[in-house]
Amino acid sequence: MTLKKKRHLRLWLLVVIAALFWTTGAGFYRDISAGSDETYKGLKIFSDVIELIEKNYVDPVDSEKLIHSAIQGMVHSLDPHSSLLPPEAFEELQIDTKGEFTGIGIRITMKDGFVTVISPIEDTPAYKAGIKAHDKIIEVDGQPTKDLRSAVKKMRGPKGTDVVVTIIRKGFSEPLEFKLVRDVIPIESVRSFVLKPGYGYIRITNFRNETTKDLKEALKKLETDDISLKGLILDLRNNPGGLLNQAVSVSDVFLEKGIILSIKGRKKTHTKIYNAKQNKTKQDYPIIVLINGGTASASEIVAGALQDHQRALIVGTSSFGKGSVQTVESLRDGYGLKFTIARYYTPSGRSIQAEGIHPDIVIKHKVIEKNGEDENENFLKEKDLKNHLEAEPYKREKKETEPKDKPDEKKKSKMDVDEFSFGTLNPEKLKSDNQIMRALEILISYNIFKKMQG
């Protein structure tokens, strides 16, 4: 490596680290002179370590890769949702909220050193092939998976091309191979059906730019001149989140006043309260929100807001528990930095970080296996992730309806279960889902009792 390139790398390192610590736009050296001597000393030590490794390590090293790894390790030590985004990852993050991409359709994370499936995206090649939550991806096309970036890169590719994914799954002694055909991963985030005249079902799979608009259109389709809604099931199961502003605006569709969400960070600019606005069309029918362990982040904001305002009955099992807000800053050379800037709180002041939203009525999703056994869901939660943030203490009296941990609820099933196993979303499949059918029964019962009371 030339001396010129080494100097460029060290300059790049200082600029990036400066961006990590000072995102207000103030100059790096001006901040140092203002009282950051300890940080400056630390950067000098870091530079000395890089130089010693470059000159003396037993094998030649790629200095740029070494610096990237060091920064990534530093950021990952903060919490599991903060990371340095190389150009490809930064672009993928932007695609995930705005456009479409081709691949197999899974959400993954690093768990215990393995690339681990959080959930398959509905109606994608991975979902249809039977890849499940907690599956550990050990190879893609025969090549070992070492990290998230390389795994994503290998699984992405042109539409119609094949990719072989090898996984290990609890309960199986041998690895399982899945030959998948890459496809365009759908960006549709809202689907709706009429379960029964007057009773609608809307599923939000994630929160993208058009989610609120699509939700309003779905509600119009469910309501006709002849039939008005008597009740709505809003399904947020396995919804990993997405855009904060869309979570707020979706909540606002069903609320007329009051706080939707408050976020609190170290900086005043990262502290804000979001309030509901009165709607032109009031949605005054009863609502049931379905949640489970795959309900995370933005979807927990919606569930928490509707629960605290007593606007909806929350049914299912406890949610993931991601109660933090991330921002993404652009760095030089196409890099990005995603990092946590605040915790968020539900209208009553609850922080659900590593705690989750607890349902008002616990109903576990059942998967009927060929042997006739019922298996309960077993999700990876925020509290299971390394370096997860803790919630700030919040004192409140627990409601009688708030579920308490019971030993039998903590037991894991004999093998990992499909976290959302009713196949392609259509009315007939919905009828085989015990949580949806129970929710429908509750809505129907509510209207019957309402009539009985006059």
C-alpha positions, 0 to 999 in steps of 0.5 A: 500500500502506498504512503499516499493511500495510507494517508487517505485511509487515516484521513477517512478514518478521522472524518468518519469517526468525527461524524460518529461523535459530532453530527451537529455540523461543528468542525472536528478539530474545533470540538477537540479544542472545546474539551475532547482531549480524551477522545483525541488521545483515543483516536491517536492510540487507534491510529497507532494500532492500525500502523503497528498491525499494518507493519508487523501482523503475520499476514498482510492486512487490508487497512480499509477493511480493518478500519471498517470492521473497527468502526462497525464493532464500535457502533454495534457495541452501542445497541443492535440497531446501530450500524455503519452502512457500506454503500450497498447496505445504505442503498438497500435501506433506501430501497426497503422503504421506497422501491422494490428489489429482487431476492428471496424475501427474508428479514435477517439478523446476527444471532449467536454468530449466525445469520438468523432469520427474523421472519420470511416476507409474506408471499415471497420465495422464502415464505412459500418454500417454508423458511422459518423464523430462527432458521440459521443460514450457514451457506448460500450457493455453497459459500459460508455466510460470515456476516449480514452484508455478504449474506444479503449480497449473495441472496440478492440477484436478478429475477428468475435466477436460482439460489441455494440456501442451506440452513440449520433448524432446531429439531433436525440433525442435518442441514436443510437445503432450499433451492429458491428462484429469486423474484421481485419482492412485493412492496405492497404493505396493506391488504384487506378483505371482508371476513363477513358482511360488516366486518373487515380485515386489514393487514399491514405488513410494514410501514412504507411511504404509501402505507397510510394512503393505502390504508385509507383506500382499503377502508373505503373499499371495506365500507360501501353505500349498503354496508358500513363497518361494524368492526375491524381487525387490524393485523400487525403480526410479523410487521417489523416496522418501518417509517416513523411518520407512517406509524404516527399517521396510521394511528391518527386515522383511528384517533381524534385527539390526544398524544400518539407518541412521544420521543425523548433523546439527549438533544432537544431536536430529538425530543418531540410529541406527536398529537392526533388531529381530528379526522374528516371521517370519524372511524367509530367502529370497534377495532381489534389489533392482532400482535405477536413476537414479530410485531416490532418498532413502528407497528408497536407504536400503532398498537401502543397508541390505540391501546392507551387510548382504549380505541382498540382491543389488543389480542395475540401475544407480546410484541418484540419490544423495540422502543427506540428511534433510529436516524440515518446520516449520510457519510462520504463515499456512499456510506451511511450511519444508522444510530439510535437517537431516542426512546419512544413512549406510548401516550400513557408514558410507557417505554416498551423497550425490551418489554413489548406491548402486552395484549389485553387478551392473550391468544396464541397462534396455533399451527396444526402439524400432521401429527396433530400437535399444536405448537405455540410461537417462539420468537426472537425478541428485542431483549434477546439481542446483544447490547439491547437498550434498557427501558428507562424506569416507568412507574405505573400500576399494572392493570389486572388484564396485563398478563404476568409471566408464567413458567409454562408460557416461557417454555419453548416448543419442541422445534421452531414453528412457522411464525405466520403459517397460513400461506398465501393471504386470502379469505379461505386461509384467513378462516383457518387462522385461530387468532383471526377467527377469535377476533371476529367472534369478539367483534360479533359478540360485542355488537350482539351485547350492544344491541341487547343493552339497547 
